[in-house]
Amino acid sequence: MSDAEAAEGLARRFEALASLLAKDDDLCRRGAALGVTCLIGIGAIPFLVTLERGMRLHLARGPHLMRAWRFAVRGSVLGWERFWQAPPPPGWHDLFALTKRGEMTIEGDLHPFMAHLQVMKDLLALPRQVAGG
């Protein structure tokens, strides 16, 4: 399977994020104060993710020209594949472990990301629940 095909499969899993979040009352409660637009890159496929206060989530698949975002989390196809395994292998379980491996980057205004770090980590781990992980 090519990287483009693998990225497409991962993107389809990621597109279930809003419905996965709606089922997670605890995560919604913990993230209720977070309101941000961020960019999530899955290989070469970008997504604008808008979280409104109260954890209402909107996804827009890119590419996006001239769209603003506060921070970006971009990962390789391999990085997201391993991160979304249930359970992920050691060293592939955490966003910062993936940055250390060179499989992910976190950039931009990191204040909202760090202020809501556990919420963001848990949100981005939700696709582990989708079949194929």
Residue pairs with C-beta under 8 A, 6 or more apart in sequence:
3 43
3 44
3 77
4 43
4 44
6 43
6 77
6 81
7 42
7 43
7 44
7 45
7 77
8 45
9 132
10 42
10 43
10 45
10 77
10 80
10 81
10 84
10 127
11 42
11 45
11 47
11 61
13 84
13 127
13 130
13 132
13 133
14 40
14 42
14 47
14 59
14 80
14 127
15 59
15 61
16 127
16 130
17 49
17 57
17 59
17 123
17 126
17 127
18 57
18 58
18 59
20 126
20 127
20 129
20 130
21 27
21 28
21 55
21 57
21 123
21 126
22 28
24 122
24 126
27 55
27 119
27 122
27 123
27 126
28 54
28 55
30 118
30 119
30 122
31 51
31 55
31 116
31 119
31 123
32 53
32 54
32 55
33 53
33 116
34 51
34 53
34 55
34 112
34 116
34 119
35 51
35 52
35 53
36 50
36 51
36 70
36 71
36 112
36 116
37 48
37 49
37 50
37 51
37 68
37 69
37 70
38 48
38 49
38 51
38 69
38 70
38 71
38 72
38 73
38 108
38 112
38 113
39 46
39 47
39 48
39 49
39 64
39 69
39 71
39 72
39 73
39 74
39 108
40 46
40 47
40 49
40 72
40 73
40 74
40 124
41 47
41 72
41 73
41 74
41 75
42 75
42 77
42 80
43 75
43 76
43 77
43 80
45 61
45 62
46 61
46 62
46 63
46 64
47 59
47 60
47 61
47 62
48 59
48 60
48 62
48 64
48 67
48 69
49 57
49 58
49 59
50 57
50 58
50 60
51 57
51 123
52 58
69 108
70 108
70 109
70 112
70 113
71 106
71 107
71 108
71 109
71 110
71 112
71 113
72 105
72 106
72 107
72 108
73 95
73 104
73 105
73 106
73 113
73 120
73 124
74 104
74 105
74 107
75 83
75 98
75 103
75 104
75 105
76 103
76 104
78 103
79 92
79 98
79 101
79 103
79 104
82 88
82 89
82 92
82 103
83 92
83 93
83 95
83 98
83 124
83 125
83 128
84 125
84 127
84 128
84 130
84 133
85 92
85 128
85 133
86 128
86 129
86 133
87 93
87 128
88 128
91 97
91 101
92 98
92 101
92 103
94 121
95 104
95 106
95 120
95 121
95 124
98 104
99 105
99 106
106 113
113 120
127 133
